[in-house]
Amino acid sequence: MLIPFQLFLEKQGLLILLLGMLAVPSIGQSQKPDCKKKFSRCQISEYTEIIKSSPSNAIAYFNRGFANYVEKKLDEAISDFSKVIELDSNFEAVYSWRASIYNQKGEYDLALADYTKSLERKPQKDSDFSGRGYAYSRKNDTKNAIEEYSKAIGAAPDEWLYWYIRGWLYYNQGQYVLAAHDFKKAKELETKGYNPDMVKIILPTYPPLN
C-alpha cells in the first residue's frame, strides 16, 4: 500500500500549502532582497518579531507555524499550532493541519485525536475523514480505515484518491470485487496529475473474478 499512502501525504502537504496561502492573513512579502528565494524563512523571522510585540496574536503563531511546516521544521510547527489552539480553541482549521503533521511523524493516536476535534467543529470535512483513515491504516486497523475512507467518499464523492486508497484496503483484505469497483471508480474520476496506468498495473494481478 506504499503508493497510495505516498500520494496521501503529497496531497495533504499540498492542501496545507494551498489553504495556508489562500486562507491565512499575511503581513505581505518581505522587501528583503533574499526573501524571494527564502520567503518562508523570512516569514519565520518576521512573525517572531510580531509575536514578541503581540504575544496573544493567534494568526501570527499560525503563520509562523505554517512557515515552519514549509521549512520541514515539524516540531516547531506543532509548537506554534499548539499555541494557536491555546489562544483560540475554536480555530477549527489548525487541528487538521497539526493532525496532518502528526501523521507524517507517525504519531497516529495524536493525529486521530486532532482530526476528531476538527470534525467536532466542522462535520463532514472529507480531508479529516481521509486523515483518520490514513492513521488507522498505519495502525493496521483496516476495518476502521475503510470506514473512514467511506465517510470521505460520502463527503467528497468526486475525489478519486479516496476511492483508490479504499480500493487498496479492500484489495489487501482479499475483497477483490469491492476493490475492483473502487479502482474502476478512481479511474473514471481521473484528474490532473493522476496516472491511470497505476490502476492498469494492479488489475491483472487479481485472481479470476466471477
matplotlib code that plots the C-alpha trace (Angstrom):
import matplotlib.pyplot as plt

x = [0.0, 3.0, 2.0, -1.4, -0.1, 2.7, 0.1, -2.0, 0.9, 1.7, -1.9, -2.2, 1.0, -0.2, -3.5, -1.9, 0.3, -2.6, -5.0, -2.3, -1.5, -5.2, -6.9, -4.5, -3.9, -0.4, 1.9, 2.9, 6.0, 9.2, 11.2, 14.5, 16.5, 16.9, 13.3, 12.1, 14.0, 13.6, 10.2, 9.2, 12.4, 11.8, 8.2, 9.5, 11.7, 9.1, 6.3, 8.6, 9.0, 5.2, 4.8, 7.3, 5.2, 1.8, 2.1, -1.6, -1.8, -3.1, -2.8, 0.9, 1.5, -0.4, 1.5, 4.8, 3.7, 2.9, 6.2, 7.9, 6.0, 7.2, 10.7, 10.1, 10.5, 7.7, 8.2, 8.4, 5.2, 3.4, 4.5, 3.2, -0.1, -0.5, -0.1, -2.8, -5.2, -4.2, -5.1, -8.2, -9.6, -12.3, -9.7, -11.0, -8.5, -5.4, -6.5, -6.4, -3.1, -1.5, -3.1, -1.5, 1.9, 1.3, 0.5, 3.8, 5.7, 3.9, 2.1, -1.2, -3.1, -2.4, -3.4, -6.7, -7.5, -6.9, -8.9, -11.8, -11.6, -11.7, -14.7, -16.5, -16.1, -16.7, -18.6, -18.3, -14.9, -13.6, -9.9, -10.3, -12.0, -9.2, -6.6, -8.2, -8.4, -4.7, -3.9, -6.0, -4.4, -0.9, -2.1, -3.1, -6.8, -8.1, -11.8, -11.8, -9.6, -12.2, -15.0, -13.2, -12.4, -16.1, -17.0, -14.6, -16.2, -19.6, -18.5, -16.5, -17.6, -15.6, -12.2, -10.5, -7.8, -10.3, -11.7, -8.2, -6.9, -10.1, -9.6, -6.1, -7.5, -10.1, -7.5, -5.2, -8.1, -8.8, -12.1, -11.3, -14.8, -15.1, -11.5, -12.2, -15.2, -13.2, -10.3, -12.7, -14.4, -11.0, -10.1, -13.4, -12.6, -9.2, -7.9, -4.9, -1.8, -3.5, -1.7, -4.3, -1.5, -1.3, -4.7, -3.9, -0.9, -3.0, -6.0, -4.2, -2.9, -6.4, -7.5, -10.3, -13.5, -16.9]
y = [0.0, 2.3, 4.1, 5.4, 6.5, 8.4, 10.1, 10.8, 12.6, 14.6, 15.6, 16.6, 18.6, 20.4, 21.0, 22.7, 24.8, 26.0, 26.6, 28.4, 30.7, 31.4, 31.5, 33.0, 36.7, 37.7, 40.5, 40.8, 39.7, 40.9, 43.6, 42.0, 41.1, 37.4, 36.8, 36.0, 32.7, 32.1, 33.6, 31.0, 31.6, 35.3, 34.8, 32.8, 35.8, 38.4, 36.6, 36.0, 39.8, 40.2, 37.6, 39.4, 42.6, 40.8, 37.5, 36.8, 37.0, 33.6, 34.4, 35.3, 31.9, 30.1, 31.9, 31.1, 27.5, 27.3, 28.7, 26.2, 23.5, 24.6, 24.5, 21.0, 22.1, 19.8, 20.1, 23.8, 23.9, 21.7, 24.0, 27.0, 25.3, 24.2, 27.8, 28.8, 26.3, 27.6, 31.1, 30.2, 26.7, 27.3, 27.8, 24.7, 24.5, 24.3, 21.0, 19.4, 20.8, 19.7, 16.3, 16.0, 16.7, 14.1, 11.6, 12.4, 11.9, 8.6, 9.8, 8.3, 8.5, 12.2, 12.6, 10.8, 13.0, 16.2, 15.1, 14.2, 17.7, 19.3, 17.2, 18.3, 21.8, 21.2, 18.0, 16.2, 17.6, 15.0, 15.6, 14.9, 11.5, 10.7, 11.7, 9.4, 6.6, 7.0, 6.9, 3.8, 2.1, 2.7, 1.3, -1.8, -1.2, -1.9, -2.0, 1.5, 2.7, 1.5, 3.1, 6.5, 6.4, 5.5, 8.6, 10.7, 9.4, 10.2, 13.8, 14.2, 11.5, 13.0, 12.7, 9.9, 9.4, 8.2, 5.6, 4.5, 4.1, 2.3, 0.0, -0.8, -1.5, -3.9, -5.5, -6.3, -7.9, -10.1, -8.4, -8.2, -7.5, -4.4, -3.4, -3.7, -1.5, 1.2, 1.1, 1.4, 4.4, 6.0, 5.6, 7.2, 10.2, 10.9, 14.3, 16.3, 14.6, 11.2, 8.4, 5.8, 3.3, 2.6, 1.1, -0.9, -2.4, -3.5, -5.1, -8.0, -9.2, -10.2, -13.8, -14.6, -12.7, -14.3]
z = [0.0, -0.3, -3.5, -2.4, 1.1, -0.5, -2.6, 0.5, 2.2, -1.0, -1.3, 2.4, 2.1, -1.0, 0.7, 3.6, 1.3, -0.8, 2.1, 4.0, 1.1, 0.4, 3.7, 6.2, 6.6, 5.7, 6.6, 2.9, 1.1, 2.8, 1.0, 2.0, -1.2, -0.2, 0.7, -2.8, -2.7, 1.1, 1.7, 4.4, 6.3, 6.2, 7.5, 10.5, 11.4, 10.8, 12.6, 15.5, 15.8, 15.6, 18.4, 20.6, 20.4, 20.3, 22.2, 22.0, 18.2, 17.2, 13.5, 13.9, 15.6, 12.9, 10.1, 11.7, 12.2, 8.5, 7.6, 9.8, 8.1, 4.7, 6.0, 7.3, 10.9, 12.0, 15.8, 15.6, 13.5, 16.1, 18.9, 17.0, 16.1, 19.7, 20.8, 18.4, 20.0, 23.4, 22.4, 20.3, 20.8, 18.1, 15.4, 13.6, 10.7, 12.9, 14.3, 10.8, 10.0, 13.3, 12.8, 9.3, 10.8, 13.5, 10.7, 9.0, 12.2, 12.8, 15.9, 14.8, 18.1, 18.3, 14.7, 15.3, 18.3, 16.4, 13.3, 15.7, 17.3, 13.9, 12.8, 16.0, 14.9, 11.2, 10.4, 7.1, 6.3, 3.8, 4.4, 8.1, 7.4, 5.0, 7.6, 10.2, 7.6, 7.0, 10.7, 11.2, 8.2, 9.6, 12.9, 10.9, 11.8, 8.3, 9.3, 10.7, 7.9, 5.3, 7.4, 7.4, 3.7, 3.1, 5.0, 3.0, -0.2, 1.2, 1.8, -1.5, -4.0, -6.9, -5.1, -7.0, -4.3, -1.7, -4.0, -4.9, -1.4, -0.2, -3.2, -1.9, 1.5, 0.1, -2.2, 0.7, 2.6, -0.4, -1.1, -4.8, -6.2, -3.9, -4.8, -8.5, -8.1, -6.3, -8.8, -11.6, -10.0, -9.3, -13.0, -14.0, -11.8, -13.4, -12.6, -13.5, -12.1, -11.8, -13.6, -14.7, -15.5, -11.8, -12.0, -15.1, -13.4, -10.4, -12.2, -13.9, -10.5, -9.4, -9.2, -11.7, -10.7, -11.2]

ax = plt.figure().add_subplot(projection="3d")
ax.plot(x, y, z, "-o")
ax.set_aspect("equal")
plt.show()
